[in-house]
Amino acid sequence: MSANVEKMSAECDQIKPKKGRKAASKASEEKSASPPSARVEGEAEKENIGVSVQENRGGKKKATLKNVSNILAASVSMEEELHAMTMKLQKLNLEKERMGKLLEERDAQLKEKEAELELKDKAQEKLNENLKRLRKLKEFKPAISLPLEQSLRNGELAKEKKKKKKADPNRQKKPSAPYILWVQDQWNQVKSENPNIAFKDMGAILGAKWKALSAEEKKPYEEKYEVEKEAYLQVVGQGKRENEALKLLHEEQKQKTALDLLEQYLQYKNDAAGDDKSKRKERDPLKPKYPVTAFFAFTNECRAALLAEKHNVLEISKILGKEWSGMSKEERAPYEQIAAEAKEHYIQEMELYKQKKAEEGSSICKEEEERRKLEREQALRLLRKKEKEETLKKTINVTLQRKKQEKQKNTDPNRPKKPLTSFFLFSKEIRKKLADERPRISNPDIISLISVKWKDLGVAEKQIWEDMAASAMVQYKKEMDEYKKKLEQTQDETTARPQQKKQQKERNTDPNRPKRPLSSFLLFSKETRKKLAEERLGNSKAEITGLISEKWKELGDAEKQIWEDQASSAMVQYKKDIKEYTEKLEHAQHNIQFSQEEMELGNSTPSTGTS
């Protein structure tokens, strides 16, 4: 503070002369402005004041310095306080602004929360409505047995089924290839010859040996593979057929169950209209009731006496609760014993109940198996029925197409067309007028208008159209008669030509000529057709030929070679027979020519009797 005071005093000393100069300048200005008499009076007063100041300056100098220092100190403290107050005010303004912003943000958040709460309330109302609706639906219990396929769709059941299928020892396995069958026979032998050989090298040795084998040595393994393959394909084909049949059956069952469910649900909706009360869950009547606790045994004993005293139900429960809480262990012991005996009895009854349920479950499983068998039979019948229907449809379509093609072939463009009737002539004429008058009218509307106009026509007007139709019919009959005459002439010519060709062919065909043998495929198809016809009675000829071609493709080279050998041997025999036949034919022709020449010679020579 002392340093500050000294600074302030020094500043005051510096400021004083400046103020004096200003005063002196002002006084000089006033002097110049005032008249001379006034200047003289002023100077005199100044001199008097100066003398008095000089006299008092010595005594009062110390007092003025103290006052100045006090004033300076007070002014400094006041400035500091003022500075502190301004700083506080600035801080308060900043805090006010910050609080205002915070309040605005808080108001915005509150508005958002209010909007969210309103949305949540609306969503909650919707959920409550849906919950009520679902509770009503939960009460709906359809009296219907859903198909088995729906229950099998659950993931766990499907997985269990797959595991059982894999673990089944009687499951039909895929046939091993001929090379694998040969390896199974040769493995031990090769291993005994090379005991320290690696697995990779073992495979290489066996592969090289297999390649070195001849076709005859490979043949037994290939035949074994083909036999196993046929058996496997039969089993797999039967399984696929059963699955397809079951799918068909389940689809039909689904449709039926869906319709039944819809009917039952509509009936339930009509019955439960206006009933909002939730029904109690049905309890199994055979299931034993839960045992009585010690407290309830005590209440059952004391309730009758309290009811006789005409106490309320709530009062009775309060009284009994207080009494039970105030009872000792010895007093509670008989009631606890009753509860323990009831629990033991309940456990025994529950065991009997569970045994009955297990027996019922096993009987249900047996019924389910029987139902599955019946389902399979029904499904196979349905599949056969469907296949028959499909074959019938195919045959009908084929016959219709044939008839259509024949009709198209038989249709003659030169044949006269049948003339229109009186109504059709009238409609043809009126249609054009109506189309011009009403361009946006539809075709059925035009037809209905034409029929109305035809009905409105009088007898004389209708007679005009009938006369036109009658004259057209007369002309048609004349043209038809001429056309029939021309057609008969052309038919006579066409029928004569094929008959001549047929007669010529019959003359040329020799019954003794050897027939050309069948090919390897035709021999195989002839053999397998009989078996397939016996196995699949419902299949058509086209389907059987398709199956034969598939089986022929599946045959191995060894099996095909058998049929090819048969065909080649038959061809060799045919060539021998045809050679003999041609030789005989040439010999016969030579004999005929020779006899004809002899006959000609005999006719040309003169008779001996006349000579």
Phi, psi and omega per residue, in radians:
M1 nan -0.689 -3.127
S2 -1.068 -0.715 3.126
A3 -1.117 -0.741 3.122
N4 -1.102 -0.705 -3.139
V5 -1.106 -0.750 -3.140
E6 -1.089 -0.739 3.107
K7 -1.038 -0.795 -3.107
M8 -1.110 -0.671 3.125
S9 -1.161 -0.701 3.115
A10 -1.118 -0.704 3.112
E11 -1.126 -0.682 3.130
C12 -1.122 -0.730 3.106
D13 -1.060 -0.665 3.121
Q14 -1.219 -0.614 -3.085
I15 -1.306 -0.576 -3.026
K16 -1.018 -0.883 -3.127
P17 -1.089 -0.597 3.098
K18 -1.065 -0.762 3.104
K19 -1.099 -0.675 3.127
G20 -1.094 -0.709 3.128
R21 -1.102 -0.756 3.118
K22 -1.071 -0.717 3.134
A23 -1.149 -0.715 -3.135
A24 -1.145 -0.720 3.124
S25 -1.107 -0.682 3.102
K26 -1.134 -0.706 -3.107
A27 -1.170 -0.694 3.123
S28 -1.132 -0.670 3.109
E29 -1.117 -0.780 3.121
E30 -1.079 -0.679 -3.129
K31 -1.078 -0.820 -3.130
S32 -1.115 -0.579 -3.105
A33 -1.369 -0.584 -3.069
S34 -1.376 2.827 3.115
P35 -1.287 2.904 -3.069
P36 -1.133 -0.632 3.110
S37 -1.058 -0.740 3.117
A38 -1.136 -0.633 -3.123
R39 -1.132 -0.682 -3.102
V40 -1.156 -0.756 3.135
E41 -1.119 -0.670 -3.136
G42 -1.156 -0.767 -3.137
E43 -1.099 -0.662 3.137
A44 -1.144 -0.748 3.122
E45 -1.112 -0.691 -3.129
K46 -1.084 -0.733 3.135
E47 -1.120 -0.741 3.113
N48 -1.085 -0.744 -3.134
I49 -1.159 -0.741 -3.130
G50 -1.047 -0.702 -3.138
V51 -1.138 -0.765 3.141
S52 -1.138 -0.651 3.119
V53 -1.168 -0.737 3.135
Q54 -1.110 -0.594 3.136
E55 -1.241 -0.731 -3.079
N56 -1.482 -0.248 -3.052
R57 -1.107 -0.659 -3.090
G58 -1.184 -0.703 -3.078
G59 -1.419 -0.546 -3.015
K60 -1.749 0.081 -3.054
K61 -1.124 -0.743 -3.105
K62 -1.174 -0.691 -3.113
A63 -1.156 -0.692 -3.139
T64 -1.167 -0.635 3.118
L65 -1.123 -0.740 3.111
K66 -1.106 -0.749 3.139
N67 -1.106 -0.706 3.133
V68 -1.117 -0.763 -3.141
S69 -1.109 -0.707 3.111
N70 -1.112 -0.752 -3.129
I71 -1.127 -0.728 3.131
L72 -1.117 -0.746 3.123
A73 -1.095 -0.754 3.126
A74 -1.118 -0.699 -3.139
S75 -1.162 -0.646 3.116
V76 -1.137 -0.784 3.127
S77 -1.105 -0.681 3.110
M78 -1.135 -0.710 3.098
E79 -1.111 -0.742 3.119
E80 -1.091 -0.781 3.117
E81 -1.079 -0.740 3.137
L82 -1.104 -0.731 3.100
H83 -1.080 -0.741 3.120
A84 -1.119 -0.711 3.138
M85 -1.140 -0.706 3.105
T86 -1.118 -0.710 3.106
M87 -1.088 -0.755 3.104
K88 -1.094 -0.717 -3.128
L89 -1.103 -0.727 3.100
Q90 -1.077 -0.778 3.118
K91 -1.049 -0.763 -3.140
L92 -1.109 -0.654 3.103
N93 -1.135 -0.746 3.109
L94 -1.088 -0.762 3.118
E95 -1.102 -0.649 3.126
K96 -1.097 -0.776 3.124
E97 -1.107 -0.767 -3.136
R98 -1.104 -0.752 3.120
M99 -1.128 -0.635 3.084
G100 -1.091 -0.750 3.100
K101 -1.117 -0.764 3.117
L102 -1.060 -0.727 3.128
L103 -1.128 -0.676 3.093
E104 -1.112 -0.788 3.103
E105 -1.066 -0.744 3.137
R106 -1.091 -0.684 3.109
D107 -1.123 -0.724 3.121
A108 -1.113 -0.741 3.120
Q109 -1.103 -0.729 3.129
L110 -1.099 -0.690 3.106
K111 -1.120 -0.752 3.105
E112 -1.064 -0.769 3.129
K113 -1.101 -0.693 3.095
E114 -1.068 -0.748 3.108
A115 -1.111 -0.731 3.108
E116 -1.097 -0.750 3.121
L117 -1.076 -0.714 3.099
E118 -1.079 -0.765 3.105
L119 -1.108 -0.711 3.119
K120 -1.110 -0.699 3.108
D121 -1.069 -0.753 3.120
K122 -1.111 -0.768 3.123
A123 -1.098 -0.688 3.124
Q124 -1.113 -0.721 3.091
E125 -1.055 -0.772 3.109
K126 -1.080 -0.759 3.127
L127 -1.085 -0.711 3.110
N128 -1.094 -0.726 3.099
E129 -1.096 -0.792 3.105
N130 -1.085 -0.666 3.140
L131 -1.123 -0.742 3.094
K132 -1.061 -0.758 -3.132
R133 -1.122 -0.710 3.125
L134 -1.170 -0.645 3.092
R135 -1.096 -0.692 3.084
K136 -1.113 -0.745 3.136
L137 -1.152 -0.585 -3.140
K138 -1.083 -0.549 3.111
E139 -1.192 -0.393 -3.114
F140 -1.256 2.001 -3.139
K141 -2.104 1.774 -3.110
P142 -1.261 2.362 3.083
A143 -1.517 1.289 -3.034
I144 -2.623 2.493 3.080
S145 -1.748 1.950 -3.112
L146 -1.237 2.674 -3.121
P147 -1.109 2.765 -3.044
L148 -1.159 -0.525 -3.052
E149 -1.083 -0.621 -3.117
Q150 -1.138 -0.688 3.119
S151 -1.217 -0.569 3.142
L152 -1.294 -0.225 -3.117
R153 -1.258 -0.309 3.106
N154 -1.070 2.514 -3.025
G155 -1.088 -0.769 -3.075
E156 -1.131 -0.785 -3.141
L157 -1.101 -0.707 3.128
A158 -1.109 -0.727 3.121
K159 -1.118 -0.750 3.113
E160 -1.062 -0.700 3.132
K161 -1.098 -0.746 3.119
K162 -1.108 -0.746 3.133
K163 -1.077 -0.760 3.116
K164 -1.093 -0.690 -3.139
K165 -1.104 -0.732 3.136
K166 -1.203 -0.702 -3.086
A167 -1.370 -0.118 -3.102
D168 -1.213 2.085 -3.138
P169 -1.305 -0.441 -3.129
N170 -1.469 0.048 -3.127
R171 -1.157 2.394 3.141
Q172 -1.221 2.098 -3.133
K173 -1.593 2.748 3.094
K174 -1.185 2.500 -3.121
P175 -1.243 2.508 3.105
S176 -1.372 2.567 3.129
A177 -1.198 2.790 -3.131
P178 -0.986 -0.669 3.134
Y179 -1.099 -0.734 -3.140
I180 -1.133 -0.717 3.107
L181 -1.081 -0.733 3.122
W182 -1.161 -0.690 3.119
V183 -1.099 -0.712 3.110
Q184 -1.026 -0.644 3.114
D185 -1.300 -0.661 -2.997
Q186 -1.627 -0.173 -3.021
W187 -1.037 -0.913 -3.083
N188 -1.080 -0.686 -3.132
Q189 -1.103 -0.823 -3.137
V190 -1.168 -0.647 3.125
K191 -1.153 -0.693 3.101
S192 -1.168 -0.621 3.095
E193 -1.222 -0.661 -3.128
N194 -2.182 1.453 -3.038
P195 -1.225 -0.587 -3.062
N196 -1.662 0.250 -3.071
I197 -1.359 2.553 3.101
A198 -1.363 2.875 -3.094
F199 -1.130 -0.718 3.141
K200 -1.085 -0.802 -3.134
D201 -1.134 -0.606 3.102
M202 -1.049 -0.801 3.113
G203 -1.084 -0.679 3.139
A204 -1.138 -0.739 3.133
I205 -1.099 -0.821 -3.114
L206 -1.114 -0.689 3.113
G207 -1.085 -0.753 3.122
A208 -1.113 -0.718 3.132
K209 -1.125 -0.738 3.139
W210 -1.079 -0.695 3.121
K211 -1.156 -0.584 -3.127
A212 -1.296 -0.312 -3.118
L213 -1.165 2.612 3.088
S214 -1.484 3.005 -3.120
A215 -1.156 -0.610 3.133
E216 -1.175 -0.679 3.121
E217 -1.217 -0.593 3.115
K218 -1.336 -0.362 -2.995
K219 -1.002 -0.804 -3.133
P220 -1.046 -0.664 3.128
Y221 -1.201 -0.657 3.120
E222 -1.173 -0.710 3.103
E223 -1.104 -0.735 3.117
K224 -1.072 -0.748 3.118
Y225 -1.077 -0.744 -3.130
E226 -1.111 -0.706 3.130
V227 -1.109 -0.830 3.137
E228 -1.104 -0.650 -3.137
K229 -1.130 -0.759 3.121
E230 -1.065 -0.765 3.140
A231 -1.110 -0.751 3.139
Y232 -1.111 -0.763 -3.136
L233 -1.126 -0.640 3.095
Q234 -1.098 -0.798 -3.124
V235 -1.136 -0.797 -3.120
V236 -1.134 -0.732 3.116
G237 -1.086 -0.702 3.106
Q238 -1.124 -0.726 3.116
G239 -1.091 -0.764 3.119
K240 -1.092 -0.713 3.134
R241 -1.091 -0.740 3.116
E242 -1.110 -0.737 3.134
N243 -1.089 -0.749 3.103
E244 -1.080 -0.727 3.132
A245 -1.117 -0.747 3.134
L246 -1.117 -0.679 3.092
K247 -1.041 -0.778 3.115
L248 -1.047 -0.789 -3.114
L249 -1.114 -0.753 -3.121
H250 -1.144 -0.623 3.086
E251 -1.092 -0.762 3.097
E252 -1.113 -0.747 3.128
Q253 -1.085 -0.704 3.122
K254 -1.035 -0.793 3.136
Q255 -1.055 -0.775 -3.139
K256 -1.121 -0.821 -3.117
T257 -1.109 -0.673 3.116
A258 -1.070 -0.757 3.126
L259 -1.147 -0.749 3.122
D260 -1.095 -0.760 3.121
L261 -1.058 -0.758 -3.136
L262 -1.072 -0.780 3.125
E263 -1.078 -0.785 -3.120
Q264 -1.145 -0.688 -3.134
Y265 -1.157 -0.723 3.107
L266 -1.104 -0.703 3.102
Q267 -1.109 -0.751 3.122
Y268 -1.098 -0.717 3.139
K269 -1.090 -0.748 3.131
N270 -1.141 -0.682 -3.128
D271 -1.230 -0.708 -3.049
A272 -1.612 0.318 3.126
A273 -1.235 2.125 3.118
G274 1.552 -0.119 3.119
D275 -1.641 1.901 3.132
D276 -1.719 -0.108 -3.104
K277 -1.316 2.304 3.133
S278 -1.415 2.302 -3.125
K279 -1.406 2.627 3.140
R280 -1.338 2.535 -3.139
K281 -1.146 2.337 -3.124
E282 -1.251 2.367 -3.121
R283 -1.872 2.555 3.118
D284 -1.188 2.110 -3.100
P285 -1.197 -0.433 -3.139
L286 -1.398 -0.302 -3.118
K287 -1.238 2.325 -3.126
P288 -1.182 2.590 -3.130
K289 -1.346 2.673 3.136
Y290 -1.115 2.575 -3.093
P291 -1.281 2.745 -3.135
V292 -1.381 2.403 3.069
T293 -1.417 3.007 -3.119
A294 -1.104 -0.731 -3.135
F295 -1.107 -0.751 -3.131
F296 -1.215 -0.536 3.047
A297 -1.116 -0.725 3.096
F298 -1.124 -0.767 -3.131
T299 -1.144 -0.670 3.115
N300 -1.083 -0.598 -3.127
E301 -1.279 -0.702 -3.019
C302 -1.626 -0.235 -3.032
R303 -1.124 -0.693 -3.069
A304 -1.060 -0.723 -3.128
A305 -1.160 -0.714 3.142
L306 -1.215 -0.590 3.070
L307 -1.169 -0.604 3.102
A308 -1.135 -0.572 3.088
E309 -1.365 0.039 3.071
K310 1.143 0.809 3.039
H311 -1.571 2.670 3.082
N312 -1.293 2.841 -3.137
V313 -1.110 -0.753 3.115
L314 -1.125 -0.715 3.121
E315 -1.112 -0.726 -3.141
I316 -1.074 -0.776 -3.129
S317 -1.122 -0.686 3.111
K318 -1.152 -0.765 -3.120
I319 -1.103 -0.832 -3.101
L320 -1.159 -0.651 3.096
G321 -1.080 -0.765 3.113
K322 -1.118 -0.757 -3.135
E323 -1.099 -0.748 -3.122
W324 -1.146 -0.706 3.125
S325 -1.186 -0.513 3.136
G326 -1.472 -0.135 -3.098
M327 -1.358 2.611 3.085
S328 -1.523 3.073 -3.136
K329 -1.144 -0.663 -3.137
E330 -1.140 -0.702 3.115
E331 -1.194 -0.574 3.138
R332 -1.391 -0.319 -3.018
A333 -0.954 -0.819 -3.130
P334 -1.081 -0.654 -3.141
Y335 -1.221 -0.644 3.085
E336 -1.159 -0.607 3.082
Q337 -1.139 -0.735 3.093
I338 -1.044 -0.756 -3.136
A339 -1.124 -0.689 3.135
A340 -1.136 -0.756 3.108
E341 -1.099 -0.714 3.126
A342 -1.132 -0.653 3.125
K343 -1.151 -0.751 3.102
E344 -1.066 -0.790 3.110
H345 -1.064 -0.695 3.124
Y346 -1.129 -0.708 -3.140
I347 -1.108 -0.748 3.114
Q348 -1.084 -0.802 3.129
E349 -1.102 -0.679 3.128
M350 -1.131 -0.665 3.085
E351 -1.090 -0.770 3.097
L352 -1.101 -0.705 3.134
Y353 -1.110 -0.745 3.122
K354 -1.132 -0.684 3.088
Q355 -1.065 -0.769 3.106
K356 -1.069 -0.737 3.132
K357 -1.112 -0.690 3.125
A358 -1.130 -0.729 3.097
E359 -1.096 -0.737 3.096
E360 -1.095 -0.674 3.112
G361 -1.110 -0.741 3.112
S362 -1.130 -0.698 3.098
S363 -1.144 -0.642 3.097
I364 -1.126 -0.703 3.109
C365 -1.076 -0.747 3.107
K366 -1.090 -0.777 3.093
E367 -1.055 -0.664 3.132
E368 -1.121 -0.719 3.108
E369 -1.110 -0.771 3.104
E370 -1.082 -0.693 3.137
R371 -1.125 -0.671 3.110
R372 -1.106 -0.747 3.109
K373 -1.054 -0.798 3.107
L374 -1.069 -0.701 3.115
E375 -1.044 -0.764 3.138
R376 -1.061 -0.797 3.133
E377 -1.083 -0.790 3.113
Q378 -1.069 -0.708 -3.130
A379 -1.129 -0.752 3.125
L380 -1.110 -0.702 3.082
R381 -1.074 -0.768 -3.139
L382 -1.088 -0.701 3.137
L383 -1.133 -0.764 3.100
R384 -1.058 -0.737 3.128
K385 -1.069 -0.757 -3.140
K386 -1.129 -0.756 3.128
E387 -1.065 -0.730 3.110
K388 -1.092 -0.757 3.120
E389 -1.074 -0.725 3.134
E390 -1.128 -0.753 3.116
T391 -1.109 -0.701 3.083
L392 -1.081 -0.764 3.112
K393 -1.055 -0.760 3.138
K394 -1.073 -0.811 -3.131
T395 -1.103 -0.714 3.127
I396 -1.107 -0.773 3.125
N397 -1.075 -0.715 3.141
V398 -1.119 -0.786 -3.140
T399 -1.117 -0.716 3.111
L400 -1.109 -0.723 3.108
Q401 -1.109 -0.724 3.105
R402 -1.060 -0.825 3.140
K403 -1.060 -0.708 3.126
K404 -1.091 -0.780 3.126
Q405 -1.105 -0.754 3.106
E406 -1.087 -0.707 3.131
K407 -1.105 -0.736 3.118
Q408 -1.115 -0.674 3.098
K409 -1.170 -0.735 -3.064
N410 -1.312 -0.409 -3.110
T411 -1.133 2.143 -3.102
D412 -1.740 2.202 3.119
P413 -1.185 -0.371 -3.133
N414 -1.441 -0.149 -3.127
R415 -1.190 2.343 -3.138
P416 -1.187 2.432 3.139
K417 -1.456 2.524 -3.135
K418 -1.207 2.380 -3.090
P419 -1.302 2.807 3.133
L420 -1.327 2.691 3.085
T421 -1.368 3.055 -3.109
S422 -1.083 -0.730 -3.137
F423 -1.124 -0.750 -3.114
F424 -1.197 -0.598 3.057
L425 -1.121 -0.748 3.118
F426 -1.114 -0.785 -3.114
S427 -1.140 -0.640 3.109
K428 -1.069 -0.698 -3.111
E429 -1.263 -0.783 -3.056
I430 -1.276 -0.564 -3.086
R431 -0.990 -0.731 -3.130
K432 -1.090 -0.767 3.137
K433 -1.088 -0.791 -3.132
L434 -1.130 -0.665 3.120
A435 -1.138 -0.637 3.095
D436 -1.253 -0.710 -3.124
E437 -1.229 -0.750 -3.085
R438 -2.166 1.539 -3.050
P439 -1.224 -0.487 -3.062
R440 -1.611 0.040 -3.111
I441 -1.281 2.536 -3.119
S442 -1.440 2.883 -3.084
N443 -1.128 -0.801 3.112
P444 -1.072 -0.606 3.107
D445 -1.149 -0.672 3.108
I446 -1.110 -0.746 -3.134
I447 -1.082 -0.780 -3.132
S448 -1.131 -0.674 3.102
L449 -1.125 -0.714 3.126
I450 -1.088 -0.762 -3.136
S451 -1.122 -0.663 3.109
V452 -1.124 -0.770 -3.135
K453 -1.147 -0.649 3.111
W454 -1.114 -0.673 3.119
K455 -1.197 -0.575 -3.128
D456 -1.301 -0.304 -3.126
L457 -1.121 2.575 3.080
G458 -1.441 3.092 -3.096
V459 -1.182 -0.702 -3.100
A460 -1.150 -0.738 3.141
E461 -1.161 -0.718 3.115
K462 -1.124 -0.603 -3.112
Q463 -1.084 -0.598 3.128
I464 -1.048 -0.842 -3.123
W465 -1.176 -0.629 3.119
E466 -1.174 -0.638 3.085
D467 -1.135 -0.694 3.102
M468 -1.102 -0.744 3.134
A469 -1.165 -0.666 -3.129
A470 -1.160 -0.737 3.125
S471 -1.137 -0.658 3.096
A472 -1.156 -0.630 3.126
M473 -1.192 -0.682 3.096
V474 -1.071 -0.780 3.117
Q475 -1.096 -0.687 3.139
Y476 -1.123 -0.728 -3.133
K477 -1.106 -0.713 3.107
K478 -1.078 -0.823 3.134
E479 -1.094 -0.624 -3.131
M480 -1.194 -0.673 3.101
D481 -1.108 -0.769 3.111
E482 -1.108 -0.715 -3.137
Y483 -1.117 -0.705 -3.137
K484 -1.126 -0.693 3.116
K485 -1.087 -0.792 3.104
K486 -1.096 -0.709 -3.119
L487 -1.127 -0.692 3.110
E488 -1.119 -0.697 3.121
Q489 -1.101 -0.801 -3.140
T490 -1.165 -0.632 3.132
Q491 -1.153 -0.695 3.098
D492 -1.053 -0.748 3.138
E493 -1.146 -0.779 -3.088
T494 -1.212 -0.648 3.138
T495 -1.251 -0.502 -3.140
A496 -1.201 -0.675 -3.086
R497 -1.145 -0.901 -3.135
P498 -1.139 -0.537 3.097
Q499 -1.141 -0.701 3.100
Q500 -1.123 -0.763 3.113
K501 -1.083 -0.728 -3.137
K502 -1.102 -0.765 3.121
Q503 -1.098 -0.720 3.131
Q504 -1.118 -0.719 -3.140
K505 -1.147 -0.710 3.124
E506 -1.111 -0.611 3.086
R507 -1.167 -0.745 -3.072
N508 -1.279 -0.580 -3.086
T509 -1.262 2.254 -3.127
D510 -1.866 2.198 3.136
P511 -1.206 -0.401 -3.127
N512 -1.439 -0.102 -3.124
R513 -1.218 2.324 3.139
P514 -1.141 2.424 -3.138
K515 -1.452 2.561 3.134
R516 -1.197 2.369 -3.084
P517 -1.304 2.802 3.116
L518 -1.331 2.703 3.079
S519 -1.355 3.037 -3.107
S520 -1.084 -0.734 -3.140
F521 -1.137 -0.731 -3.134
L522 -1.180 -0.614 3.058
L523 -1.109 -0.779 3.119
F524 -1.106 -0.748 -3.121
S525 -1.170 -0.622 3.115
K526 -1.106 -0.662 -3.121
E527 -1.282 -0.804 -3.053
T528 -1.382 -0.392 -3.127
R529 -1.057 -0.674 -3.125
K530 -1.108 -0.785 -3.119
K531 -1.116 -0.804 -3.124
L532 -1.135 -0.627 3.114
A533 -1.141 -0.598 3.095
E534 -1.303 -0.694 -3.108
E535 -1.246 -0.768 -3.051
R536 -2.074 1.586 -3.074
L537 -1.305 -0.578 -3.082
G538 -1.322 -0.284 -3.060
N539 -1.345 2.591 3.121
S540 -1.465 3.032 -3.127
K541 -1.140 -0.671 -3.132
A542 -1.119 -0.731 3.110
E543 -1.144 -0.675 3.127
I544 -1.136 -0.744 3.109
T545 -1.097 -0.637 3.080
G546 -1.106 -0.757 3.101
L547 -1.111 -0.683 3.130
I548 -1.098 -0.747 -3.137
S549 -1.144 -0.658 3.084
E550 -1.123 -0.757 3.127
K551 -1.120 -0.664 3.118
W552 -1.100 -0.680 3.102
K553 -1.175 -0.620 -3.133
E554 -1.284 -0.317 -3.129
L555 -1.102 2.551 3.067
G556 -1.405 3.049 -3.134
D557 -1.128 -0.630 -3.107
A558 -1.151 -0.772 -3.125
E559 -1.203 -0.693 3.089
K560 -1.107 -0.586 -3.120
Q561 -1.074 -0.603 3.128
I562 -1.054 -0.849 -3.114
W563 -1.200 -0.611 3.104
E564 -1.172 -0.636 3.088
D565 -1.111 -0.756 3.104
Q566 -1.059 -0.773 -3.130
A567 -1.144 -0.714 -3.134
S568 -1.174 -0.696 3.106
S569 -1.128 -0.694 3.100
A570 -1.132 -0.634 3.127
M571 -1.186 -0.688 3.087
V572 -1.066 -0.792 3.124
Q573 -1.099 -0.694 3.124
Y574 -1.093 -0.735 -3.137
K575 -1.094 -0.714 3.095
K576 -1.089 -0.806 -3.112
D577 -1.117 -0.710 -3.112
I578 -1.216 -0.565 3.100
K579 -1.152 -0.821 3.108
E580 -1.068 -0.728 -3.114
Y581 -1.098 -0.768 -3.135
T582 -1.144 -0.673 3.105
E583 -1.098 -0.789 3.114
K584 -1.080 -0.728 -3.121
L585 -1.122 -0.744 3.110
E586 -1.128 -0.732 3.118
H587 -1.087 -0.720 3.139
A588 -1.156 -0.742 3.110
Q589 -1.108 -0.687 3.107
H590 -1.087 -0.738 3.119
N591 -1.126 -0.714 3.141
I592 -1.105 -0.781 3.117
Q593 -1.071 -0.738 3.140
F594 -1.103 -0.754 3.133
S595 -1.144 -0.682 3.107
Q596 -1.116 -0.707 3.110
E597 -1.127 -0.702 3.114
E598 -1.112 -0.731 3.123
M599 -1.095 -0.727 3.120
E600 -1.131 -0.721 3.115
L601 -1.127 -0.736 3.140
G602 -1.097 -0.655 3.133
N603 -1.242 -0.614 -3.079
S604 -1.322 -0.540 -3.110
T605 -1.303 2.463 3.118
P606 -1.299 2.634 -3.136
S607 -1.299 2.576 -3.081
T608 -1.354 -0.481 -3.067
G609 -1.143 -0.646 -3.094
T610 -1.282 -0.575 3.122
S611 -1.214 nan nan
